[in-house]
Amino acid sequence: MKIIGIVASPRGAEGNTARLLHVVLEGAESQGAEVEVVYLPGRTVLPCKGCNTCHRQGRCPQKDDFESIREKILASDGLVLASPNYIFNVSAQMKAFIDRCCGVIHCMAFEGKYGASVVTSGGGDEKPTADYLNHFLINTGIRPVGSVWATMDTITEEVLPADIMSEARGLGKKLVQSWQTKVTSPEIEERLKEFQDRMRSLILYRKEEWPYEYGYWEKHRRLT
């Protein structure tokens, strides 16, 4: 299994978000997974311009790292998104990446992959951010298996507490095992179906304006 981890923190590899993600990936590696980490410290993935080129042509015209990151994910089996909680939501770096995935979402182009989310904060309230990340994963076609987070102002040591470390490693192991056994849950499957039906209606409505996405659906999904 190949897993891509995305760290959307301005502190890059030096931040707490990266530290926690690496523990998750250690758990995945212990189950035989191959992992790669992509850092989004800023200006790596620019904000979406709303030009609709991705819907018409299948690629974004902006000259940054987004397309190469998208290709890495397409070639992988799993995706772990890691973001600090900044003012009750993901970082600006993660939001830019998510917004640039609008074409991916319309096609649910990451279908068949498994994923998870990682969140850190200074003062708490991480769950809504983790839920948002997992909601995004579902809308790309990915089946999330869970999330892990840490509230840093409660941690005085240089290393993460043993319970958080155990939870993070366990999440990485679960990600690999879920992919290996193709685990499903009724709730996730229903949410995937509901969103697929929603996107089918959108693509049919916009088929003249968005020829690439209409063609993708014709090739990979049912339009009727």
N, C-alpha and C positions, 0 to 999 in steps of 0.2 A: 504494500500500500504506500502511495506517495501522498504526503500531506504538506500543504502550503500553510504557513502561519503568517498572518499579517499584523504587524505592530504599528498602530496608527498613533504614535506618541511623538511630540516634538523632542523628547529626550532620547529617542531611538533606542539603541541597545543598552543604554545606561539607566533607563528608567525602571520603575517598579512593574509596569505593565509587561515589559519584555522579560523581566525576571520570572513573573508568574507564568507567562506563556511558555517559557523554556522548561518549566517543571511539567506542564501538560505534555509537551513534546517529548520529554524524557520518558514519560509513561507510555507514549505511543511507540517510541523507539524500542522499549523493552519488549514490545509485542511484535517486533520485526519491521516496523514502519520506517520508511525513508522520509526525512523531513527537510524542509527548506524554509527559511524565515525571510520575509520581505519587510523592510522598514519604510514607513511613510513619515519622515520627519517634517515634511512641508515642502511644497513646490515639486514634489515627486509626481503627484497626481493633482492636476489643476482642477478648479471647479468646473462643473458642466456649464456650457454656454447656451444650452437649449436650442441648438441649431437643427436638430432632428436628422443630422447626417447618418448617425448610427442606425436609425430606423429605415432610412432609404438605402444605405450602402453597406451596412454591417460593421463599420469601423468608425472610430472617432478621429476627426482630422487634427486634433491638438497634438503637438509634438512634445510628449512627455512619456512617462513610463507606464501609462495605463494599459495600453494594448499588450505590452510584453507581460505585464502581471496577469492580465486576463488569459493570455495563452498559457501561462504557467498553471493557472487554476484549471483551465479546460483539460490540460494534460495530466491532472492529478486525480486522486480519488477522494481527497478530503480537504476541508478548509477550516482553519481556526482563526476567528477574528478577535483581535485583542485591542482594547481601547481604554484609556482613562475615562472616568466620568467627569466631564467638565460642565458644570452648571446644569446638572440633571440630564445629561445626554452624552452621546459620543463626542469625541474630539472633532475639531474642524477637519483634520486630516482624514479621519474615517468617514465623515459625512461627504467629503469631496469624492472619495472612492465609491461610496454607496450611490451617490447621484450619478456618477459616470457609468454605473451599471444599469441604467434605464433600459438599454437595448437587451442586455442579458435578462432582465426581469421580464420584458415583453415576451421573450422566447423561452423563459425558464431554462436557460441554456446550460445551467450547471446540474441538470437533472441526473440522478443516479449517484451523486456524491453524498458524503456524510460530513457533518460539521459540528462545531461547538463554539462557544464564546467565552472570552476572558475579560474581566473588568477590574480595574483598581480605582480607588478614590482616596481623597484625603479624609473625608468625614462621613462616608457611608452612602446609603441609598443606591446601591449598585444594581439591585435586581431589575428595576425598570430598564436600565441601559442594556443589561444582558438579555432581557426579553426582547428588546428592540432589535438587537443584533440577530437573535435567533429567528425573529419574524422576518427580517431581511433574508436570511439564509433560505427559509421556506419559499419566499417569493422568487428566488433564483432557481428553485427546484431541488435544493439540498435538504436532506433530512437531519436536523440538529439532534444531538444526543444529550445535550445538557450544557451547563455553564459553571464557571467558578469565579469567585471574586474575593477581593481582600480590601479591608479598610485600613489604610496605612497609618492613620494617627492612633490606632490602637496597638500598633506593633513597634516595640522599642528596640528589638534586636536587629542586627544586620541581616540575619537569615529569616525567612518566613517561618511562622509557627508550624509545628509538626502537623496539626490538624489540617491546615490549609495545604501544606505540601502533599499530604496523603490524598486529600480531595482532588487536587490538581493532577497528580499522577494517575489516580483512579479514572479521571475524566479522559485522559489520553489513552489509557488502556481500553476504556469503554468505546471510544471512538473507533479504534482498530477492530475490536471484536464485533461491534455493530456492523461495520462494513463487511467483515468476513462472513457473517451469518445473514446479512441483508435484513436486519431487524426492522420491523415496522411497528407503528402504533396507530390505533384507530383515529386518535386526535390529529396526529400529523398528517395521515393520509387524507383525512377529510379536509384539512386546511389546504393541502396541496391541490386536491380536486377542485375546491371552491375557487382558488386563485387561478387555476388553469381554465376553468369555465369563464371567469372574468376576462382573462387575457384573450381567449378565443373570440369573445364578442368584440373586444377592442380591435383586434387584428382584422376581423371581417369588416368592421365599420371603417377602418383606415386603410384598406387593402390597396387603394389607388395611390395614397400618399406615402405608404411605407412598403415599397415593393420587396426589399430584402426580407423584412420580417414576415410578410405574407408568404414569400417563397420558402422561408425556414419552416413555417408551420405546415405548408403543403408537403414538405419533404419529411419532417420529423414528427408531426402531430396530426390529429384529426381536426379538420375545420368544420365538419358537419356532425 
